[in-house]
Amino acid sequence: MELGETGEELGMWCDVDKVRKVYKLGGDGGKKGKKGAVNGDGGDVERRKAEEKKDIESVVLGIIALKGS
């Protein structure tokens, strides 16, 4: 697979659980109580995963900026 100009394809290989472990972010992503569907609303799993990755990216970038490395 070729990488595009923005390099967004690299995110496909991100193991979110390992990133959480390395940066000690907790196992549930801070969203307790949202495990299953409520009132038939299963939600879009891919959309939720993408939002979770985006949140984790923000936290990790903040940690890196604070540490200075």
mmCIF file of the N, C-alpha and C atoms, coordinates in Angstrom:
data_MODEL
# 
_entry.id   MODEL 
# 
loop_
_atom_site.group_PDB 
_atom_site.id 
_atom_site.type_symbol 
_atom_site.label_atom_id 
_atom_site.label_alt_id 
_atom_site.label_comp_id 
_atom_site.label_asym_id 
_atom_site.label_entity_id 
_atom_site.label_seq_id 
_atom_site.pdbx_PDB_ins_code 
_atom_site.Cartn_x 
_atom_site.Cartn_y 
_atom_site.Cartn_z 
_atom_site.occupancy 
_atom_site.B_iso_or_equiv 
_atom_site.pdbx_formal_charge 
_atom_site.auth_seq_id 
_atom_site.auth_comp_id 
_atom_site.auth_asym_id 
_atom_site.auth_atom_id 
_atom_site.pdbx_PDB_model_num 
ATOM 1   N N  . MET A 1 1  ? 0.834   -1.170 0.000  1.00 0.00 ? 1  MET A N  1 
ATOM 2   C CA . MET A 1 1  ? 0.000   0.000  0.000  1.00 0.00 ? 1  MET A CA 1 
ATOM 3   C C  . MET A 1 1  ? 0.886   1.243  0.000  1.00 0.00 ? 1  MET A C  1 
ATOM 4   N N  . GLU A 1 2  ? 0.521   2.201  -0.796 1.00 0.00 ? 2  GLU A N  1 
ATOM 5   C CA . GLU A 1 2  ? 1.272   3.444  -0.872 1.00 0.00 ? 2  GLU A CA 1 
ATOM 6   C C  . GLU A 1 2  ? 0.685   4.473  0.086  1.00 0.00 ? 2  GLU A C  1 
ATOM 7   N N  . LEU A 1 3  ? 1.547   5.326  0.592  1.00 0.00 ? 3  LEU A N  1 
ATOM 8   C CA . LEU A 1 3  ? 1.104   6.394  1.474  1.00 0.00 ? 3  LEU A CA 1 
ATOM 9   C C  . LEU A 1 3  ? 0.767   7.629  0.661  1.00 0.00 ? 3  LEU A C  1 
ATOM 10  N N  . GLY A 1 4  ? -0.289  8.298  1.083  1.00 0.00 ? 4  GLY A N  1 
ATOM 11  C CA . GLY A 1 4  ? -0.687  9.528  0.422  1.00 0.00 ? 4  GLY A CA 1 
ATOM 12  C C  . GLY A 1 4  ? 0.089   10.711 0.953  1.00 0.00 ? 4  GLY A C  1 
ATOM 13  N N  . GLU A 1 5  ? -0.282  11.886 0.488  1.00 0.00 ? 5  GLU A N  1 
ATOM 14  C CA . GLU A 1 5  ? 0.387   13.118 0.914  1.00 0.00 ? 5  GLU A CA 1 
ATOM 15  C C  . GLU A 1 5  ? 0.270   13.352 2.417  1.00 0.00 ? 5  GLU A C  1 
ATOM 16  N N  . THR A 1 6  ? -0.890  13.046 2.990  1.00 0.00 ? 6  THR A N  1 
ATOM 17  C CA . THR A 1 6  ? -1.122  13.340 4.398  1.00 0.00 ? 6  THR A CA 1 
ATOM 18  C C  . THR A 1 6  ? -0.680  12.207 5.320  1.00 0.00 ? 6  THR A C  1 
ATOM 19  N N  . GLY A 1 7  ? -0.473  11.029 4.807  1.00 0.00 ? 7  GLY A N  1 
ATOM 20  C CA . GLY A 1 7  ? -0.016  9.898  5.610  1.00 0.00 ? 7  GLY A CA 1 
ATOM 21  C C  . GLY A 1 7  ? -1.083  9.296  6.501  1.00 0.00 ? 7  GLY A C  1 
ATOM 22  N N  . GLU A 1 8  ? -2.345  9.551  6.203  1.00 0.00 ? 8  GLU A N  1 
ATOM 23  C CA . GLU A 1 8  ? -3.439  9.042  7.029  1.00 0.00 ? 8  GLU A CA 1 
ATOM 24  C C  . GLU A 1 8  ? -3.511  7.519  7.020  1.00 0.00 ? 8  GLU A C  1 
ATOM 25  N N  . GLU A 1 9  ? -2.919  6.890  6.041  1.00 0.00 ? 9  GLU A N  1 
ATOM 26  C CA . GLU A 1 9  ? -2.948  5.427  5.941  1.00 0.00 ? 9  GLU A CA 1 
ATOM 27  C C  . GLU A 1 9  ? -2.181  4.759  7.086  1.00 0.00 ? 9  GLU A C  1 
ATOM 28  N N  . LEU A 1 10 ? -1.269  5.487  7.704  1.00 0.00 ? 10 LEU A N  1 
ATOM 29  C CA . LEU A 1 10 ? -0.501  4.927  8.814  1.00 0.00 ? 10 LEU A CA 1 
ATOM 30  C C  . LEU A 1 10 ? -1.394  4.575  10.001 1.00 0.00 ? 10 LEU A C  1 
ATOM 31  N N  . GLY A 1 11 ? -2.483  5.277  10.176 1.00 0.00 ? 11 GLY A N  1 
ATOM 32  C CA . GLY A 1 11 ? -3.397  5.037  11.280 1.00 0.00 ? 11 GLY A CA 1 
ATOM 33  C C  . GLY A 1 11 ? -4.082  3.693  11.240 1.00 0.00 ? 11 GLY A C  1 
ATOM 34  N N  . MET A 1 12 ? -4.087  3.058  10.086 1.00 0.00 ? 12 MET A N  1 
ATOM 35  C CA . MET A 1 12 ? -4.714  1.741  9.961  1.00 0.00 ? 12 MET A CA 1 
ATOM 36  C C  . MET A 1 12 ? -4.020  0.712  10.825 1.00 0.00 ? 12 MET A C  1 
ATOM 37  N N  . TRP A 1 13 ? -2.737  0.880  11.074 1.00 0.00 ? 13 TRP A N  1 
ATOM 38  C CA . TRP A 1 13 ? -1.963  -0.117 11.809 1.00 0.00 ? 13 TRP A CA 1 
ATOM 39  C C  . TRP A 1 13 ? -1.817  0.231  13.284 1.00 0.00 ? 13 TRP A C  1 
ATOM 40  N N  . CYS A 1 14 ? -2.495  1.246  13.733 1.00 0.00 ? 14 CYS A N  1 
ATOM 41  C CA . CYS A 1 14 ? -2.407  1.652  15.136 1.00 0.00 ? 14 CYS A CA 1 
ATOM 42  C C  . CYS A 1 14 ? -3.157  0.662  16.028 1.00 0.00 ? 14 CYS A C  1 
ATOM 43  N N  . ASP A 1 15 ? -2.477  0.155  17.051 1.00 0.00 ? 15 ASP A N  1 
ATOM 44  C CA . ASP A 1 15 ? -3.108  -0.711 18.039 1.00 0.00 ? 15 ASP A CA 1 
ATOM 45  C C  . ASP A 1 15 ? -3.460  0.171  19.237 1.00 0.00 ? 15 ASP A C  1 
ATOM 46  N N  . VAL A 1 16 ? -4.722  0.563  19.314 1.00 0.00 ? 16 VAL A N  1 
ATOM 47  C CA . VAL A 1 16 ? -5.185  1.513  20.316 1.00 0.00 ? 16 VAL A CA 1 
ATOM 48  C C  . VAL A 1 16 ? -4.928  0.991  21.731 1.00 0.00 ? 16 VAL A C  1 
ATOM 49  N N  . ASP A 1 17 ? -5.110  -0.305 21.958 1.00 0.00 ? 17 ASP A N  1 
ATOM 50  C CA . ASP A 1 17 ? -4.887  -0.869 23.289 1.00 0.00 ? 17 ASP A CA 1 
ATOM 51  C C  . ASP A 1 17 ? -3.434  -0.732 23.731 1.00 0.00 ? 17 ASP A C  1 
ATOM 52  N N  . LYS A 1 18 ? -2.502  -0.935 22.808 1.00 0.00 ? 18 LYS A N  1 
ATOM 53  C CA . LYS A 1 18 ? -1.088  -0.792 23.145 1.00 0.00 ? 18 LYS A CA 1 
ATOM 54  C C  . LYS A 1 18 ? -0.732  0.664  23.416 1.00 0.00 ? 18 LYS A C  1 
ATOM 55  N N  . VAL A 1 19 ? -1.308  1.579  22.655 1.00 0.00 ? 19 VAL A N  1 
ATOM 56  C CA . VAL A 1 19 ? -1.049  3.007  22.876 1.00 0.00 ? 19 VAL A CA 1 
ATOM 57  C C  . VAL A 1 19 ? -1.557  3.410  24.256 1.00 0.00 ? 19 VAL A C  1 
ATOM 58  N N  . ARG A 1 20 ? -2.776  2.928  24.614 1.00 0.00 ? 20 ARG A N  1 
ATOM 59  C CA . ARG A 1 20 ? -3.321  3.209  25.945 1.00 0.00 ? 20 ARG A CA 1 
ATOM 60  C C  . ARG A 1 20 ? -2.397  2.699  27.041 1.00 0.00 ? 20 ARG A C  1 
ATOM 61  N N  . LYS A 1 21 ? -1.852  1.493  26.841 1.00 0.00 ? 21 LYS A N  1 
ATOM 62  C CA . LYS A 1 21 ? -0.988  0.896  27.858 1.00 0.00 ? 21 LYS A CA 1 
ATOM 63  C C  . LYS A 1 21 ? 0.310   1.684  28.005 1.00 0.00 ? 21 LYS A C  1 
ATOM 64  N N  . VAL A 1 22 ? 0.925   2.034  26.895 1.00 0.00 ? 22 VAL A N  1 
ATOM 65  C CA . VAL A 1 22 ? 2.202   2.756  26.929 1.00 0.00 ? 22 VAL A CA 1 
ATOM 66  C C  . VAL A 1 22 ? 2.044   4.120  27.590 1.00 0.00 ? 22 VAL A C  1 
ATOM 67  N N  . TYR A 1 23 ? 0.976   4.839  27.261 1.00 0.00 ? 23 TYR A N  1 
ATOM 68  C CA . TYR A 1 23 ? 0.776   6.181  27.795 1.00 0.00 ? 23 TYR A CA 1 
ATOM 69  C C  . TYR A 1 23 ? -0.113  6.198  29.039 1.00 0.00 ? 23 TYR A C  1 
ATOM 70  N N  . LYS A 1 24 ? -0.449  5.009  29.548 1.00 0.00 ? 24 LYS A N  1 
ATOM 71  C CA . LYS A 1 24 ? -1.231  4.849  30.785 1.00 0.00 ? 24 LYS A CA 1 
ATOM 72  C C  . LYS A 1 24 ? -2.512  5.672  30.731 1.00 0.00 ? 24 LYS A C  1 
ATOM 73  N N  . LEU A 1 25 ? -3.324  5.432  29.700 1.00 0.00 ? 25 LEU A N  1 
ATOM 74  C CA . LEU A 1 25 ? -4.545  6.201  29.488 1.00 0.00 ? 25 LEU A CA 1 
ATOM 75  C C  . LEU A 1 25 ? -5.792  5.529  30.031 1.00 0.00 ? 25 LEU A C  1 
ATOM 76  N N  . GLY A 1 26 ? -5.715  4.348  30.565 1.00 0.00 ? 26 GLY A N  1 
ATOM 77  C CA . GLY A 1 26 ? -6.894  3.654  31.065 1.00 0.00 ? 26 GLY A CA 1 
ATOM 78  C C  . GLY A 1 26 ? -7.503  2.786  29.985 1.00 0.00 ? 26 GLY A C  1 
ATOM 79  N N  . GLY A 1 27 ? -8.254  1.792  30.393 1.00 0.00 ? 27 GLY A N  1 
ATOM 80  C CA . GLY A 1 27 ? -8.768  0.803  29.458 1.00 0.00 ? 27 GLY A CA 1 
ATOM 81  C C  . GLY A 1 27 ? -10.070 1.129  28.790 1.00 0.00 ? 27 GLY A C  1 
ATOM 82  N N  . ASP A 1 28 ? -10.871 2.052  29.351 1.00 0.00 ? 28 ASP A N  1 
ATOM 83  C CA . ASP A 1 28 ? -12.198 2.283  28.793 1.00 0.00 ? 28 ASP A CA 1 
ATOM 84  C C  . ASP A 1 28 ? -12.315 3.577  28.010 1.00 0.00 ? 28 ASP A C  1 
ATOM 85  N N  . GLY A 1 29 ? -11.259 4.320  27.890 1.00 0.00 ? 29 GLY A N  1 
ATOM 86  C CA . GLY A 1 29 ? -11.308 5.575  27.141 1.00 0.00 ? 29 GLY A CA 1 
ATOM 87  C C  . GLY A 1 29 ? -12.062 6.672  27.868 1.00 0.00 ? 29 GLY A C  1 
ATOM 88  N N  . GLY A 1 30 ? -12.379 6.468  29.148 1.00 0.00 ? 30 GLY A N  1 
ATOM 89  C CA . GLY A 1 30 ? -13.072 7.481  29.928 1.00 0.00 ? 30 GLY A CA 1 
ATOM 90  C C  . GLY A 1 30 ? -14.556 7.581  29.638 1.00 0.00 ? 30 GLY A C  1 
ATOM 91  N N  . LYS A 1 31 ? -15.128 6.584  28.989 1.00 0.00 ? 31 LYS A N  1 
ATOM 92  C CA . LYS A 1 31 ? -16.537 6.627  28.626 1.00 0.00 ? 31 LYS A CA 1 
ATOM 93  C C  . LYS A 1 31 ? -17.265 5.465  29.283 1.00 0.00 ? 31 LYS A C  1 
ATOM 94  N N  . LYS A 1 32 ? -17.422 5.534  30.574 1.00 0.00 ? 32 LYS A N  1 
ATOM 95  C CA . LYS A 1 32 ? -18.082 4.466  31.315 1.00 0.00 ? 32 LYS A CA 1 
ATOM 96  C C  . LYS A 1 32 ? -19.570 4.486  31.034 1.00 0.00 ? 32 LYS A C  1 
ATOM 97  N N  . GLY A 1 33 ? -20.148 3.288  31.001 1.00 0.00 ? 33 GLY A N  1 
ATOM 98  C CA . GLY A 1 33 ? -21.586 3.176  30.837 1.00 0.00 ? 33 GLY A CA 1 
ATOM 99  C C  . GLY A 1 33 ? -22.057 3.197  29.404 1.00 0.00 ? 33 GLY A C  1 
ATOM 100 N N  . LYS A 1 34 ? -21.178 3.178  28.439 1.00 0.00 ? 34 LYS A N  1 
ATOM 101 C CA . LYS A 1 34 ? -21.590 3.216  27.033 1.00 0.00 ? 34 LYS A CA 1 
ATOM 102 C C  . LYS A 1 34 ? -21.169 1.954  26.305 1.00 0.00 ? 34 LYS A C  1 
ATOM 103 N N  . LYS A 1 35 ? -21.389 0.808  26.944 1.00 0.00 ? 35 LYS A N  1 
ATOM 104 C CA . LYS A 1 35 ? -20.953 -0.449 26.342 1.00 0.00 ? 35 LYS A CA 1 
ATOM 105 C C  . LYS A 1 35 ? -21.897 -0.942 25.263 1.00 0.00 ? 35 LYS A C  1 
ATOM 106 N N  . GLY A 1 36 ? -23.177 -0.907 25.515 1.00 0.00 ? 36 GLY A N  1 
ATOM 107 C CA . GLY A 1 36 ? -24.121 -1.508 24.580 1.00 0.00 ? 36 GLY A CA 1 
ATOM 108 C C  . GLY A 1 36 ? -25.064 -0.499 23.970 1.00 0.00 ? 36 GLY A C  1 
ATOM 109 N N  . ALA A 1 37 ? -25.984 -1.028 23.177 1.00 0.00 ? 37 ALA A N  1 
ATOM 110 C CA . ALA A 1 37 ? -26.967 -0.191 22.502 1.00 0.00 ? 37 ALA A CA 1 
ATOM 111 C C  . ALA A 1 37 ? -28.088 0.173  23.464 1.00 0.00 ? 37 ALA A C  1 
ATOM 112 N N  . VAL A 1 38 ? -28.610 1.373  23.320 1.00 0.00 ? 38 VAL A N  1 
ATOM 113 C CA . VAL A 1 38 ? -29.722 1.825  24.125 1.00 0.00 ? 38 VAL A CA 1 
ATOM 114 C C  . VAL A 1 38 ? -30.861 2.173  23.180 1.00 0.00 ? 38 VAL A C  1 
ATOM 115 N N  . ASN A 1 39 ? -32.030 1.623  23.465 1.00 0.00 ? 39 ASN A N  1 
ATOM 116 C CA . ASN A 1 39 ? -33.214 1.879  22.651 1.00 0.00 ? 39 ASN A CA 1 
ATOM 117 C C  . ASN A 1 39 ? -32.994 1.554  21.178 1.00 0.00 ? 39 ASN A C  1 
ATOM 118 N N  . GLY A 1 40 ? -32.264 0.482  20.909 1.00 0.00 ? 40 GLY A N  1 
ATOM 119 C CA . GLY A 1 40 ? -32.057 0.049  19.529 1.00 0.00 ? 40 GLY A CA 1 
ATOM 120 C C  . GLY A 1 40 ? -31.017 0.832  18.780 1.00 0.00 ? 40 GLY A C  1 
ATOM 121 N N  . ASP A 1 41 ? -30.334 1.749  19.432 1.00 0.00 ? 41 ASP A N  1 
ATOM 122 C CA . ASP A 1 41 ? -29.322 2.559  18.767 1.00 0.00 ? 41 ASP A CA 1 
ATOM 123 C C  . ASP A 1 41 ? -27.967 1.888  18.920 1.00 0.00 ? 41 ASP A C  1 
ATOM 124 N N  . GLY A 1 42 ? -27.579 1.092  17.920 1.00 0.00 ? 42 GLY A N  1 
ATOM 125 C CA . GLY A 1 42 ? -26.299 0.403  17.962 1.00 0.00 ? 42 GLY A CA 1 
ATOM 126 C C  . GLY A 1 42 ? -25.149 1.333  17.653 1.00 0.00 ? 42 GLY A C  1 
ATOM 127 N N  . GLY A 1 43 ? -25.437 2.434  17.003 1.00 0.00 ? 43 GLY A N  1 
ATOM 128 C CA . GLY A 1 43 ? -24.380 3.389  16.651 1.00 0.00 ? 43 GLY A CA 1 
ATOM 129 C C  . GLY A 1 43 ? -23.492 2.846  15.553 1.00 0.00 ? 43 GLY A C  1 
ATOM 130 N N  . ASP A 1 44 ? -22.674 3.671  15.026 1.00 0.00 ? 44 ASP A N  1 
ATOM 131 C CA . ASP A 1 44 ? -21.746 3.286  13.978 1.00 0.00 ? 44 ASP A CA 1 
ATOM 132 C C  . ASP A 1 44 ? -20.412 2.941  14.635 1.00 0.00 ? 44 ASP A C  1 
ATOM 133 N N  . VAL A 1 45 ? -20.062 1.669  14.621 1.00 0.00 ? 45 VAL A N  1 
ATOM 134 C CA . VAL A 1 45 ? -18.859 1.189  15.298 1.00 0.00 ? 45 VAL A CA 1 
ATOM 135 C C  . VAL A 1 45 ? -17.614 1.838  14.716 1.00 0.00 ? 45 VAL A C  1 
ATOM 136 N N  . GLU A 1 46 ? -17.537 1.928  13.420 1.00 0.00 ? 46 GLU A N  1 
ATOM 137 C CA . GLU A 1 46 ? -16.361 2.526  12.780 1.00 0.00 ? 46 GLU A CA 1 
ATOM 138 C C  . GLU A 1 46 ? -16.221 4.000  13.152 1.00 0.00 ? 46 GLU A C  1 
ATOM 139 N N  . ARG A 1 47 ? -17.333 4.696  13.226 1.00 0.00 ? 47 ARG A N  1 
ATOM 140 C CA . ARG A 1 47 ? -17.307 6.115  13.591 1.00 0.00 ? 47 ARG A CA 1 
ATOM 141 C C  . ARG A 1 47 ? -16.816 6.276  15.024 1.00 0.00 ? 47 ARG A C  1 
ATOM 142 N N  . ARG A 1 48 ? -17.294 5.409  15.921 1.00 0.00 ? 48 ARG A N  1 
ATOM 143 C CA . ARG A 1 48 ? -16.858 5.484  17.317 1.00 0.00 ? 48 ARG A CA 1 
ATOM 144 C C  . ARG A 1 48 ? -15.379 5.164  17.453 1.00 0.00 ? 48 ARG A C  1 
ATOM 145 N N  . LYS A 1 49 ? -14.892 4.188  16.687 1.00 0.00 ? 49 LYS A N  1 
ATOM 146 C CA . LYS A 1 49 ? -13.466 3.853  16.727 1.00 0.00 ? 49 LYS A CA 1 
ATOM 147 C C  . LYS A 1 49 ? -12.628 5.017  16.227 1.00 0.00 ? 49 LYS A C  1 
ATOM 148 N N  . ALA A 1 50 ? -13.093 5.675  15.169 1.00 0.00 ? 50 ALA A N  1 
ATOM 149 C CA . ALA A 1 50 ? -12.365 6.823  14.629 1.00 0.00 ? 50 ALA A CA 1 
ATOM 150 C C  . ALA A 1 50 ? -12.331 7.976  15.638 1.00 0.00 ? 50 ALA A C  1 
ATOM 151 N N  . GLU A 1 51 ? -13.452 8.212  16.323 1.00 0.00 ? 51 GLU A N  1 
ATOM 152 C CA . GLU A 1 51 ? -13.488 9.265  17.335 1.00 0.00 ? 51 GLU A CA 1 
ATOM 153 C C  . GLU A 1 51 ? -12.562 8.924  18.493 1.00 0.00 ? 51 GLU A C  1 
ATOM 154 N N  . GLU A 1 52 ? -12.545 7.650  18.877 1.00 0.00 ? 52 GLU A N  1 
ATOM 155 C CA . GLU A 1 52 ? -11.675 7.213  19.968 1.00 0.00 ? 52 GLU A CA 1 
ATOM 156 C C  . GLU A 1 52 ? -10.207 7.410  19.598 1.00 0.00 ? 52 GLU A C  1 
ATOM 157 N N  . LYS A 1 53 ? -9.849  7.059  18.367 1.00 0.00 ? 53 LYS A N  1 
ATOM 158 C CA . LYS A 1 53 ? -8.469  7.261  17.912 1.00 0.00 ? 53 LYS A CA 1 
ATOM 159 C C  . LYS A 1 53 ? -8.108  8.740  17.924 1.00 0.00 ? 53 LYS A C  1 
ATOM 160 N N  . LYS A 1 54 ? -9.036  9.582  17.473 1.00 0.00 ? 54 LYS A N  1 
ATOM 161 C CA . LYS A 1 54 ? -8.780  11.019 17.435 1.00 0.00 ? 54 LYS A CA 1 
ATOM 162 C C  . LYS A 1 54 ? -8.569  11.563 18.847 1.00 0.00 ? 54 LYS A C  1 
ATOM 163 N N  . ASP A 1 55 ? -9.381  11.101 19.804 1.00 0.00 ? 55 ASP A N  1 
ATOM 164 C CA . ASP A 1 55 ? -9.222  11.531 21.197 1.00 0.00 ? 55 ASP A CA 1 
ATOM 165 C C  . ASP A 1 55 ? -7.871  11.095 21.749 1.00 0.00 ? 55 ASP A C  1 
ATOM 166 N N  . ILE A 1 56 ? -7.501  9.850  21.472 1.00 0.00 ? 56 ILE A N  1 
ATOM 167 C CA . ILE A 1 56 ? -6.228  9.328  21.969 1.00 0.00 ? 56 ILE A CA 1 
ATOM 168 C C  . ILE A 1 56 ? -5.065  10.087 21.339 1.00 0.00 ? 56 ILE A C  1 
ATOM 169 N N  . GLU A 1 57 ? -5.165  10.409 20.048 1.00 0.00 ? 57 GLU A N  1 
ATOM 170 C CA . GLU A 1 57 ? -4.113  11.184 19.382 1.00 0.00 ? 57 GLU A CA 1 
ATOM 171 C C  . GLU A 1 57 ? -3.909  12.518 20.080 1.00 0.00 ? 57 GLU A C  1 
ATOM 172 N N  . SER A 1 58 ? -5.010  13.182 20.422 1.00 0.00 ? 58 SER A N  1 
ATOM 173 C CA . SER A 1 58 ? -4.912  14.476 21.084 1.00 0.00 ? 58 SER A CA 1 
ATOM 174 C C  . SER A 1 58 ? -4.212  14.360 22.430 1.00 0.00 ? 58 SER A C  1 
ATOM 175 N N  . VAL A 1 59 ? -4.581  13.344 23.194 1.00 0.00 ? 59 VAL A N  1 
ATOM 176 C CA . VAL A 1 59 ? -3.982  13.153 24.516 1.00 0.00 ? 59 VAL A CA 1 
ATOM 177 C C  . VAL A 1 59 ? -2.498  12.836 24.394 1.00 0.00 ? 59 VAL A C  1 
ATOM 178 N N  . VAL A 1 60 ? -2.149  11.936 23.486 1.00 0.00 ? 60 VAL A N  1 
ATOM 179 C CA . VAL A 1 60 ? -0.749  11.539 23.320 1.00 0.00 ? 60 VAL A CA 1 
ATOM 180 C C  . VAL A 1 60 ? 0.091   12.722 22.846 1.00 0.00 ? 60 VAL A C  1 
ATOM 181 N N  . LEU A 1 61 ? -0.420  13.494 21.898 1.00 0.00 ? 61 LEU A N  1 
ATOM 182 C CA . LEU A 1 61 ? 0.322   14.670 21.432 1.00 0.00 ? 61 LEU A CA 1 
ATOM 183 C C  . LEU A 1 61 ? 0.507   15.679 22.556 1.00 0.00 ? 61 LEU A C  1 
ATOM 184 N N  . GLY A 1 62 ? -0.503  15.829 23.401 1.00 0.00 ? 62 GLY A N  1 
ATOM 185 C CA . GLY A 1 62 ? -0.374  16.719 24.555 1.00 0.00 ? 62 GLY A CA 1 
ATOM 186 C C  . GLY A 1 62 ? 0.690   16.238 25.531 1.00 0.00 ? 62 GLY A C  1 
ATOM 187 N N  . ILE A 1 63 ? 0.716   14.941 25.770 1.00 0.00 ? 63 ILE A N  1 
ATOM 188 C CA . ILE A 1 63 ? 1.729   14.353 26.676 1.00 0.00 ? 63 ILE A CA 1 
ATOM 189 C C  . ILE A 1 63 ? 3.127   14.578 26.105 1.00 0.00 ? 63 ILE A C  1 
ATOM 190 N N  . ILE A 1 64 ? 3.277   14.351 24.811 1.00 0.00 ? 64 ILE A N  1 
ATOM 191 C CA . ILE A 1 64 ? 4.582   14.539 24.173 1.00 0.00 ? 64 ILE A CA 1 
ATOM 192 C C  . ILE A 1 64 ? 5.010   16.002 24.272 1.00 0.00 ? 64 ILE A C  1 
ATOM 193 N N  . ALA A 1 65 ? 4.070   16.928 24.043 1.00 0.00 ? 65 ALA A N  1 
ATOM 194 C CA . ALA A 1 65 ? 4.398   18.355 24.113 1.00 0.00 ? 65 ALA A CA 1 
ATOM 195 C C  . ALA A 1 65 ? 4.812   18.763 25.522 1.00 0.00 ? 65 ALA A C  1 
ATOM 196 N N  . LEU A 1 66 ? 4.125   18.217 26.531 1.00 0.00 ? 66 LEU A N  1 
ATOM 197 C CA . LEU A 1 66 ? 4.464   18.569 27.910 1.00 0.00 ? 66 LEU A CA 1 
ATOM 198 C C  . LEU A 1 66 ? 5.817   18.016 28.332 1.00 0.00 ? 66 LEU A C  1 
ATOM 199 N N  . LYS A 1 67 ? 6.120   16.810 27.867 1.00 0.00 ? 67 LYS A N  1 
ATOM 200 C CA . LYS A 1 67 ? 7.414   16.200 28.221 1.00 0.00 ? 67 LYS A CA 1 
ATOM 201 C C  . LYS A 1 67 ? 8.557   16.844 27.461 1.00 0.00 ? 67 LYS A C  1 
ATOM 202 N N  . GLY A 1 68 ? 8.259   17.377 26.302 1.00 0.00 ? 68 GLY A N  1 
ATOM 203 C CA . GLY A 1 68 ? 9.298   18.008 25.493 1.00 0.00 ? 68 GLY A CA 1 
ATOM 204 C C  . GLY A 1 68 ? 10.120  17.024 24.696 1.00 0.00 ? 68 GLY A C  1 
ATOM 205 N N  . SER A 1 69 ? 9.553   15.844 24.462 1.00 0.00 ? 69 SER A N  1 
ATOM 206 C CA . SER A 1 69 ? 10.307  14.863 23.666 1.00 0.00 ? 69 SER A CA 1 
ATOM 207 C C  . SER A 1 69 ? 9.400   14.165 22.694 1.00 0.00 ? 69 SER A C  1 
# 
